[in-house]
Amino acid sequence: MTEALVRRAQNGDGDAFAQLIEDQYDRIYRTAWRWCGNAHDAEDIAQDVCVRLGDAIRGFDGRSAFSSWVYRITLNMARDWQRAGRRRGAHADAYAEVIPTEEAPSQEDAATNRQLWSAVRSLPEKQRDAVLLVYAEELNHAQAAEIMGIKEATVSFHVHEARKTLRGLL
């Protein structure tokens, strides 16, 4: 189904492209939110990703899954957002709850959750990407490796190093 939509979108079918965006938007937004930690910036990043997808869809060659390609674009846009924020002197406060639930978490659990994801956001880029993909997006190391464009063992290494760093931060 996705492959057919991609082909149609690559040939200029606006309805197919709209369907692809609708299918991917929650994942794009969720990934951006986990990266930056607040809803407003996540919305901006998600919108930028959608625009970028419109410009780049013709270049999608199908060597990876469409969802992996979208993740890669989303992570790149989030990195660009972060770099731009640093240049402007802006610092994102990571006080958003990462995984909302139907029931409100206890204040202690919410604070711990915010601290953890705030610490994750302070990790070096590759470690942060690996942790977000493996733990927040619940992908396996092979899927994360495909998205990050690295070997599965390298993802494992980055996750291991992130754990060591996080132990020191928390």
Secondary structure as GFF3:
##gff-version 3
##sequence-region A 1 170
A	DSSP	alpha_helix	2	10	.	.	.	ID=ss1
A	DSSP	alpha_helix	14	36	.	.	.	ID=ss2
A	DSSP	alpha_helix	39	56	.	.	.	ID=ss3
A	DSSP	three_ten_helix	57	59	.	.	.	ID=ss4
A	DSSP	alpha_helix	66	88	.	.	.	ID=ss5
A	DSSP	alpha_helix	107	121	.	.	.	ID=ss6
A	DSSP	alpha_helix	125	131	.	.	.	ID=ss7
A	DSSP	pi_helix	132	136	.	.	.	ID=ss8
A	DSSP	alpha_helix	141	148	.	.	.	ID=ss9
A	DSSP	alpha_helix	152	169	.	.	.	ID=ss10
###
